[in-house]
Structure formats: C-alpha cells, structure tokens
Amino acid sequence: MRDRHRDCIIGAWGAVEPSLGEVAIDQVRRSVKDLGLIGFHFHPIMQHFSVDETRYYPLFEEIAALKVPVMIDVGMTGMGAGMPGGMGAKTRHAHPAAIDALAADIPSLIIIMAHPGYPWIDETTAVALHKANVFWEMSGWGPKYMPEQIIRDMRSRLRDKMMFGSDYPSIPYPRLLKEWNELGFKDEFLESFFHGTSERVLGL
C-alpha cells in the first residue's frame, strides 16, 4: 500500500513479537534494511509484556542501532475492556514508568509514547519532560475530551514534544481536525504539532 500510494503515505511501521528473541531481531533488521520501514510499534498491554523487561533489551538495542524509533502505547486500552479478566491483559504493562526505564537504559533509542496515558497522565508528562529521547503523540482521544493538564502543557513546556495522531478509523479525520482547531492553539504550534515535530523526530 505504501509503495502504491507514495503521494500520500510517507512511511510504514513494523510490528514484531518481542518473545521471539533472535527471530524478532532478524525481523527488525529485514524490516528496515529490505522493506524500508520507518519504525516499530509495540502494544505492551495486548502483547503481554513490559518494555523495561531487560530480556527484551537486545531487541530495543538493535532498533536503536538501526536508527529508527519505536512507538509504544501508554495508558489503558479499550481492548478487552468489560471482558472477564480483560482478556488476560494487564494495564500495568503500559505504565509510563516502563518507558522511563527503557529511555534511561537505552538513551540512543527514540521513543514515541502513543495516547494520553490515562490514568497516569502526570507520570506520562514527567517522562516526556525528563527524557530528551521521548516524545508524545495524542491519538485515540477526541480532542474536546483531552485532559486540561495536557492542553495546558502543550501550550508551554511540552510544545516541542507533542505530535498529532489519529487512531483512524476510530475517530474520523474531519472531527479530529475540527476539534483540535477549536482548542485555540496558535498557528505556529499547530504547524509543529500536525507535522513539524514528526518530520524532525522521524527524519522525514
């Protein structure tokens, strides 16, 4: 799909299963070197692991060596919500403290936290502020429901860390763009938020 629509799809992300060990590391190399993927997405809750488990560090070290970023979901997910046992998913796997440890232990790894991080918004904010190699994208929530502390920090101390994300098709683009524009941000911030920061962090 990327190759057929390069006029509108800038890049594609990969996903690997960390528990596969060397197989996952080989898949990471092939994904970047042969397939030209721009980074890797991890969903700790549904993949049933925490990114600060050191047995997975060789995988993250290889990704860092390939000079591509990881996007890691933070905060609870709607997947499994309301099901007995939440389908076996443990929300603690997506706590921002795990990203803080990963960022500290592998400082050359560029990390993008995905989603607002509820219910650990203050902790997620602290990680974004403290670690220069950590950034934050805002997919998955309707902007008009975005917690006020995030909106406040986007206007000031987090303005160079934030990225737009959609989670399409969960929320249609017309609604997303309308609601972000209704929050009263300055044009220069929205330029950075919608594409400038992503271009800088992803090297586009």
Residue pairs with C-beta under 8 A, 6 or more apart in sequence:
1 9
1 12
2 9
2 11
2 12
10 38
10 204
11 36
11 37
11 38
11 39
11 202
11 204
12 35
12 36
12 37
12 38
13 37
13 38
13 39
13 40
13 41
13 71
14 27
14 28
14 31
14 32
14 35
14 37
14 39
14 40
14 41
15 40
15 41
15 42
16 24
16 27
16 28
16 31
16 40
16 59
17 24
17 47
18 24
18 42
18 47
18 49
18 56
18 59
19 49
20 27
21 59
24 59
25 58
25 59
25 62
28 40
28 59
28 62
28 63
28 66
29 62
29 66
31 37
31 40
32 66
32 68
33 66
37 68
38 68
38 69
38 202
38 204
39 63
39 68
39 69
39 70
39 71
39 112
39 202
40 63
40 68
40 69
40 70
40 71
41 70
41 71
41 72
41 73
41 114
42 51
42 70
42 71
42 72
42 73
43 73
43 77
44 50
44 51
44 72
44 73
44 93
44 94
44 98
45 73
45 76
45 77
45 79
45 80
45 89
45 90
45 91
45 93
45 94
46 77
46 79
46 80
46 89
47 93
48 88
48 89
48 90
48 93
49 56
49 93
50 92
50 93
50 95
50 98
51 60
51 72
51 98
51 99
51 102
52 97
52 98
52 99
52 101
52 102
52 105
54 105
57 105
57 106
60 70
60 102
60 106
60 109
61 106
61 109
63 70
63 109
64 106
64 108
64 109
64 110
65 108
68 110
69 109
69 110
69 111
69 112
69 201
69 202
70 109
70 110
70 111
70 112
71 111
71 112
71 113
71 114
71 137
72 99
72 102
72 111
72 112
72 113
72 114
73 94
73 113
73 114
73 115
74 94
74 95
74 96
74 99
74 113
74 114
74 115
74 117
74 120
74 124
75 94
75 96
75 115
75 116
75 117
75 118
75 119
75 120
75 121
75 124
76 91
76 94
76 118
76 119
77 89
77 91
77 94
79 87
79 89
80 86
80 87
80 88
80 89
95 120
95 123
96 113
96 117
96 120
96 123
96 124
96 126
96 127
97 123
97 127
99 111
99 113
99 127
99 134
100 126
100 127
100 130
100 131
100 134
102 109
102 111
103 109
103 111
103 127
103 131
103 133
103 134
104 131
107 133
108 133
109 133
110 133
110 135
110 201
111 131
111 133
111 134
111 135
112 134
112 135
112 136
112 137
112 163
112 201
113 124
113 127
113 128
113 134
113 135
113 136
113 137
114 137
114 139
114 140
114 165
115 137
115 138
115 139
115 140
115 141
115 165
115 167
116 124
116 138
116 140
116 141
116 146
116 147
116 150
117 123
117 124
117 125
118 147
121 147
121 149
121 150
122 149
124 136
125 149
125 150
125 153
125 158
127 134
128 134
128 135
128 136
128 158
128 161
129 157
129 158
129 161
134 161
135 161
135 162
135 163
135 197
135 201
136 158
136 161
136 162
136 163
137 162
137 163
137 164
137 165
138 146
138 150
138 162
138 163
138 164
138 165
139 164
139 165
139 166
139 167
140 165
140 167
140 170
140 171
142 171
142 175
142 176
142 179
143 176
143 179
143 180
143 182
143 183
144 179
144 182
144 183
146 183
150 158
151 183
154 162
154 185
154 189
154 193
155 185
155 189
159 189
159 192
160 192
160 197
161 197
162 192
162 193
162 197
163 193
163 197
163 198
163 201
164 180
164 193
164 194
164 195
164 198
166 173
166 176
180 190
180 193
181 190
185 193
198 204
